[in-house]
Amino acid sequence: MGNPERDNETGKFTVKYPREDFLEAIRKNGGMAGTSDIAESIGVIRETAYKKLKRMEEDGEVNSQRVGNSLVWTIEGHSEE
């Protein structure tokens, strides 16, 4: 699914997952999805999904909202409110 890419700091190869995969995972879950649901949909561990989603949030592509002990993600401008 992902593309291998060398990490500039460690020199290790990592797998890069396209942002569109994360957006599509949110869409498939009705426009609102938890971190674990997104990770499972893409086939990554939860930590990988969380880090990618946080970067996407910083870039204004997605929003997060705490619901209980979980973060729920929505696509920027497409809130379910």
RABELSUL-V486767 format. One record per residue. N is the residue number from 1. RES is the residue in three letters. OMEGA is omega in whole degrees, 0 to 359 (NA if undefined). NEAR is the number of other ideal C-beta (glycine too) atoms within 8 Angstrom. Layout:
n = (N N)
res = (RES RES)
omega = (OMEGA OMEGA)
near = (NEAR NEAR)
This chain:
n = (1 2 3 4 5 6 7 8 9 10 11 12 13 14 15 16 17 18 19 20 21 22 23 24 25 26 27 28 29 30 31 32 33 34 35 36 37 38 39 40 41 42 43 44 45 46 47 48 49 50 51 52 53 54 55 56 57 58 59 60 61 62 63 64 65 66 67 68 69 70 71 72 73 74 75 76 77 78 79 80 81)
res = (MET GLY ASN PRO GLU ARG ASP ASN GLU THR GLY LYS PHE THR VAL LYS TYR PRO ARG GLU ASP PHE LEU GLU ALA ILE ARG LYS ASN GLY GLY MET ALA GLY THR SER ASP ILE ALA GLU SER ILE GLY VAL ILE ARG GLU THR ALA TYR LYS LYS LEU LYS ARG MET GLU GLU ASP GLY GLU VAL ASN SER GLN ARG VAL GLY ASN SER LEU VAL TRP THR ILE GLU GLY HIS SER GLU GLU)
omega = (183 179 179 181 181 176 183 182 185 184 180 175 176 177 180 179 182 178 181 177 180 178 179 178 177 179 182 179 176 178 180 184 175 181 181 178 180 180 181 181 183 182 177 175 184 182 178 179 182 181 180 180 177 177 179 177 177 180 176 181 181 175 174 178 179 176 186 179 184 170 176 184 174 177 181 177 181 181 181 183 NA)
near = (6 8 6 8 8 8 9 4 4 4 6 6 7 8 9 8 12 8 9 6 10 16 11 8 13 15 8 8 11 6 9 9 12 10 12 9 10 16 14 7 10 12 6 10 6 9 6 10 15 11 8 12 15 9 8 11 12 6 6 5 9 13 9 11 7 7 7 4 2 9 11 11 14 14 11 8 4 7 6 7 2)
